[in-house]
Amino acid sequence: MDTVAVVGVGLIGGSFALALKRAGFGGAIIGVSSPPVTAAALERGIIDQALPLEEAAARADLVYLAQPIGRILDTLRRLDPVVREGALVTDAGSTKREIVAAASMHLRRCRFLGGHPMAGKERRGVEEAEAELFENRTYALTPLTPTDLDPDFVEWITRIGAVPVILDPAEHDRIVSFTSHLAQLASTALAATVGQHVKEHLEISGPGLADTTRLALSSYDLWRDIVATNTAEIQRALGAYIQELEHIREHLHSRSLEDEFHNGAALARRLRS
């Protein structure tokens, strides 16, 4: 792998470029983004050159799509005529079924491997990029066939400090509907509820409220595409969560509430172990 094109030099794309450099990648990293973004990325040394998609894809051994999901899907539809033959195209989208299906439909001259680094922040943008973002974070890879799993790319994922996990695209989307998408929507709903009912003296709150509403700072522009491409699974996850909340409401004065505290604490300990 000598040349990497990062399409979408924001938090994830910029961090991937920085992580590659820190891990010893000595090739060229080309950025594809708007002029203000690539100018900022060049100034920080995140990328070595800025080019339009057509020129970058023609040179790159690896094309890393780190755009919002809707733009990833659009890029996949027009990438095949300009991509270097035999190159590997991968993405960092938060849902996988639609992206992998689009790649299967539109890419013929290159290979594709779906990916989703389980890393991020509430704030987006190249200014937030950091080389350590992927350290000790799961990096989901969703090949349609075993031959899609490029060993060189998997090695680089390991070298940047991430932990690769192989999943079927549909199973990935089912899991993240609970572990990521439900967490976001629950945080948003909690913040919206408190905001509607506590108009004054919000200082009468402990750190728990700030902790549990951290994700409510996330951008709707990003999450709109996530929800649109995983709607059925998210609806099922929300249904299960609403059922659990109803169960808690109905058992506020029974032993069942203690059981739910134990169940919740067990999961919280697993996450922190």
SVG drawing of the C-alpha trace seen along z (x, -y; Angstrom):
<svg xmlns="http://www.w3.org/2000/svg" viewBox="-48 -30 56 47">
<polyline fill="none" stroke="black" stroke-width="0.4" points="0.0,0.0 1.7,-3.1 -1.0,-5.7 -4.2,-6.3 -7.0,-8.6 -9.1,-9.7 -12.5,-10.9 -14.0,-13.1 -11.2,-14.5 -13.2,-15.1 -12.9,-13.6 -12.8,-9.9 -11.0,-10.4 -8.5,-12.8 -7.9,-10.6 -7.3,-7.6 -4.7,-9.5 -2.9,-10.6 -3.1,-7.1 -1.6,-5.7 1.3,-8.1 1.9,-7.4 1.9,-3.7 4.7,-4.1 2.9,-4.5 5.4,-6.2 3.3,-6.6 1.3,-9.5 -2.0,-10.4 -4.3,-12.3 -7.3,-14.3 -10.6,-14.7 -12.8,-17.3 -13.9,-20.9 -11.1,-23.5 -11.3,-24.9 -11.2,-21.4 -8.2,-20.2 -6.4,-23.5 -6.8,-22.9 -5.7,-19.2 -2.6,-20.3 -1.7,-22.8 -1.9,-20.2 0.1,-17.7 -2.9,-15.3 -2.7,-14.9 0.1,-15.3 -1.9,-16.5 -5.5,-17.6 -7.1,-16.4 -10.5,-16.0 -12.1,-12.5 -11.3,-11.5 -7.6,-12.2 -7.2,-10.8 -9.0,-7.6 -7.0,-7.0 -3.7,-7.1 -4.7,-5.3 -4.2,-1.7 -6.7,-2.3 -9.7,-4.6 -11.1,-5.3 -14.6,-6.7 -15.2,-8.7 -18.2,-10.8 -21.7,-10.8 -23.6,-7.7 -25.6,-9.4 -22.5,-10.8 -20.7,-7.4 -23.6,-5.9 -23.4,-8.6 -19.6,-8.2 -20.0,-4.4 -22.4,-5.0 -19.8,-7.1 -16.5,-5.7 -16.0,-2.7 -15.1,-4.5 -12.3,-6.5 -10.9,-4.1 -7.6,-2.4 -8.1,1.1 -7.6,3.6 -7.6,1.0 -9.3,1.6 -12.2,-0.6 -13.4,-0.7 -15.7,-2.9 -16.3,-4.1 -20.1,-4.3 -22.1,-3.6 -24.5,-1.2 -23.4,1.5 -26.2,3.3 -27.1,0.5 -23.4,-0.5 -22.2,3.1 -25.2,3.6 -24.4,0.4 -20.7,1.4 -21.7,4.8 -23.9,3.3 -21.7,0.5 -18.0,1.5 -16.5,3.8 -12.9,2.7 -11.9,2.8 -12.4,4.6 -14.6,3.4 -14.6,4.1 -17.2,2.5 -15.9,1.1 -17.1,-0.8 -14.6,-2.0 -16.4,-2.2 -14.8,-5.5 -15.8,-9.1 -16.7,-12.2 -19.7,-14.5 -17.9,-17.1 -17.0,-16.6 -14.5,-18.2 -10.9,-18.0 -10.0,-20.1 -11.1,-17.3 -8.9,-14.6 -6.4,-12.8 -4.0,-9.9 -5.1,-8.1 -8.8,-8.0 -8.9,-4.3 -6.7,-3.0 -8.2,0.1 -11.5,-0.5 -13.3,2.2 -13.1,1.8 -16.0,3.8 -15.3,5.3 -18.2,6.6 -17.0,8.7 -19.6,10.3 -17.2,13.2 -14.0,14.3 -12.0,13.0 -13.2,9.5 -11.1,9.5 -7.9,7.8 -5.1,9.0 -2.9,6.0 -5.7,3.6 -6.5,5.8 -2.9,5.5 -3.0,1.7 -6.1,1.7 -4.2,3.6 -1.2,1.3 -3.2,-1.8 -4.3,-0.3 -7.8,0.9 -9.3,4.4 -10.8,5.8 -14.0,7.8 -15.6,9.6 -19.4,9.4 -22.1,10.0 -23.5,6.6 -27.0,7.4 -25.8,8.6 -23.6,5.5 -26.7,3.3 -28.8,5.3 -26.1,5.0 -25.4,1.3 -29.1,0.5 -28.8,1.4 -25.2,0.5 -24.9,-2.8 -28.1,-4.0 -30.4,-3.4 -27.8,-5.0 -27.9,-8.2 -31.7,-8.4 -32.0,-7.7 -29.6,-10.5 -31.4,-12.8 -34.8,-11.9 -33.6,-12.4 -32.2,-15.8 -35.3,-16.9 -37.5,-15.7 -35.6,-17.5 -35.5,-20.6 -39.2,-20.6 -39.9,-20.1 -37.1,-22.0 -37.1,-25.6 -35.2,-27.1 -32.6,-26.1 -31.0,-23.5 -28.0,-23.8 -30.0,-21.6 -28.5,-18.5 -25.6,-16.2 -22.9,-15.0 -25.2,-12.0 -27.3,-14.3 -24.3,-15.7 -22.9,-12.2 -26.1,-10.7 -26.9,-13.6 -23.4,-13.8 -24.5,-12.2 -27.3,-14.7 -24.6,-17.1 -24.3,-15.0 -25.2,-16.4 -28.6,-15.6 -27.0,-15.9 -24.9,-12.8 -27.6,-10.8 -30.3,-11.5 -28.5,-9.1 -27.9,-6.5 -31.5,-6.4 -32.6,-6.3 -30.4,-3.3 -31.2,-1.3 -34.8,-2.2 -36.3,1.3 -33.6,2.3 -33.7,-1.0 -37.5,-0.7 -37.1,2.8 -34.4,1.5 -36.6,-1.4 -39.6,0.9 -37.5,3.1 -36.3,0.0 -39.8,-1.5 -41.0,1.9 -38.3,1.9 -39.2,-1.7 -42.8,-0.7 -41.8,2.3 -39.8,0.1 -42.7,-2.4 -45.1,0.4 -42.8,1.9 -41.4,-1.2 -42.6,0.3 -41.8,3.9 -38.8,6.3 -38.7,6.3 -37.1,2.8 -34.2,4.2 -33.7,6.9 -33.5,4.3 -30.9,2.4 -28.8,5.7 -29.3,6.4 -28.3,2.9 -25.3,2.9 -24.1,6.2 -24.0,4.8 -22.3,1.6 -19.6,3.6 -19.1,5.7 -18.6,2.5 -16.0,1.3 -14.1,4.5"/>
</svg>
